[in-house]
Amino acid sequence: MTQPSASFYFPAPRTQSFCNQCGSKLTRLVPPDDNRMRDVCENCGAVHYQNPRNVVGIVPMWKDDQVLLCRRAIEPRYNTWTLPAGFMELGETLGQGALREMAEEAGAQVEPGPLFTVISVPYAEQVHAYYLAKVTSDVLDPGPESLEARFFHLDDIPWDNLAFRTVTATLERYVADHKAGRFQIHEFDIAPRDHD
């Protein structure tokens, strides 16, 4: 698969220019009885709220000491390794979204486990949640968003080529919990780096 062109990846902007109710131009202002700037239609009165986006994923383990990672075939972070994860869809639970992403990106069969990490990423307007899961077969069938899916021994995780800081942080906590012989839920924040 070839790398997609830059024009292929264009996330929808968080702010809007026009009202999706009446089509009028929006104004940025603090509505009455509110406490922050919003996109507001002064024609029909609609307030266009923006809320954090949820990213859901799985830490898929094979034979207790191998983790399944996917090499990204899409931007951002093309050709880097990641846990199977992505944005939740409307109408899904956290767990359903995580299993869907697992199927789409790795094509692996898993036995779902407990929630493992919940990570607030306020500078990216996101919350990431990862579940533990046991891979039940070594047969993989990665979809079009992955160049490949592969098992890595915990000692061989490609730390210098991981796609996202939330993936790195989740894997670091998994390795630490694995060494300690007990797993717990980790809830934490990731702050922006100076160059983010």
N, C-alpha and C positions, 0 to 999 in steps of 0.2 A: 504494500500500500504506500502511496506517495503522500508526502506531507501536504495538508490542505493549504490553499492560498490564504493570505492574511485576511482577505475579504470574507472568507468562509466563517470566521469566528467574529461575531459582533453581538455581544450581549445586549439585551434590551436596556435602554437607559433607565435609571432609577427615577429621574424627574421627568415629568411630562410637559408638553407644550400646550396641548389642547384637551378639553374636557371629553371624557369618553361617554358622557351622558347627553350633552347637547352640542359638542363640537366647538364651543367658544374658547378663546385663548385663556389660559390659566394665569393666575397671579400667585406669587409666593408671599404669604403673609401668615401671621399668627391669628387663627380664627378666634372669635369670642369664646370664652370659657376653655381655652386650650393654653398650652404653655410652650409650643414650639412652632417653627415655620412649617407650613404645609403648602401643597399645591391646591389652590382653591379656585372654583369657578364663581366669579362674581355675577354671572348671568343666572345660573340655575341654583347656586348655593352648594353644589356637591364639593365635599372635601375628599381629596384623593390621598388617603393614608398610605404610607409605605412602612412595611414591617420587615423584620429580619427574615432571611431565607434560610430554610433548614436543609442541611446536607446530611445524608444518612449513608452508612456504610457498614462493612463487616471486616473483622480481623479473622480471616479464614485459616484455620490451623489443620495441618496434615501430619499425622503420626506424632503429635505433641511438640515436635521440635522443628517443624517447617511451616513457614507462612507463605500463603499464596499471594503474589503481587502481579499487577497488570502493568504492561508498558503502554503508555498513552499514545493513541493514534490521532489525537485531536489537541487543539490549543484550548486553554493555555497549558504550558509545560509539556508540549509534544516530546515524545521519546524519553520521558522520565517514568520512574516506577511509582505506583500508587496502590493503596488498598482499593478494592472495589467499592466505589461510593459515588454519589451524585445527588442532585437536588431532588427533594421529595416532590411527588406529584400531588395535585389536589385529589382528595378522596382516599388517600393512603394513610395508614398508620406508620409510625416510625419503622416498625419491624417489617411491614410489607414493602416499604420503600427500599430498605436495606437488602431484602431478598431479591427484589426486582433488579437493583443495581448489580448484585452478585451474578444473577443470570445473564444480564446484558453484557457485562464487561468481562467475565471470566468463563461463563457457561459451566460452572461447577455445581455439583450437588452438595448441599450442606445440611447439617443438623443445627438449627439455630440455638444460640446460647443466650446468656444474660447481657444486659447493657454493660458496656465497659468504660467508654469515655463520653463525656459531654463537655464540649469545648465552645466557649463564647469567643467569637472573633468580631468584636464590635466595629473595628476599623473597616472590615469587609462586609459589614451588615449581615453576618451569618452566624448560625449556631450549628455545630457539627456533632453528630451522635454516632458512635461506633459500637456494634455488638460483637461479642465473641461468637464463633461458630466452628463446628468440627466438619471438615471436608470428609465426605463419605466415599469418594471415589477419586482416583487420580486422572480420570478422563476429563479433559478441559476442552471447551469450545468457545473461545473468546469471540465477542461480537465486533462490529466495525469500529467501536471506540477504542479498541485495544490492538496494538501491534502483536502482542503475545501475552500469555499468562504463564506463570512459572512458579515453582516451589523453591523457596530459599531456606536453607538451614538458618537458625537464628544467628549463628556466628558469621553468616555470609550475606546479611542484608546489605543492599547497596546504598549505604547511608548518604554517600555524596551525590547520589543521583535519584533522590526521592522528590516527588512532585510538589508536595505541600507541607508546610510546617505542622499542620494538624496530623498528617500521616506520620511524620517523624516523631512527634510527641506521643502519639498513640502507640507506635511501635516501641519507643523507649520504655513506656510504662508496661507494655506487655512483657518485654524482655526482663525488666526488673521484677515483675510479679511472678514470672515463670521461675526465675532464680530463687525467689523467696518461697515458692511452693504454694502460694495462695493468691487468688485474684479478687480484686475489689473494684468498685465503681470509682472512677476518677473524674471529678468535675473541676475545671480550671478555665482560665482565660488566656488568650494569646494577644499580646500587645503588638502594635506595629513596630517594625524595625525603622531605623532612621531613614532608610531609602525606600520603604514601602509607601 
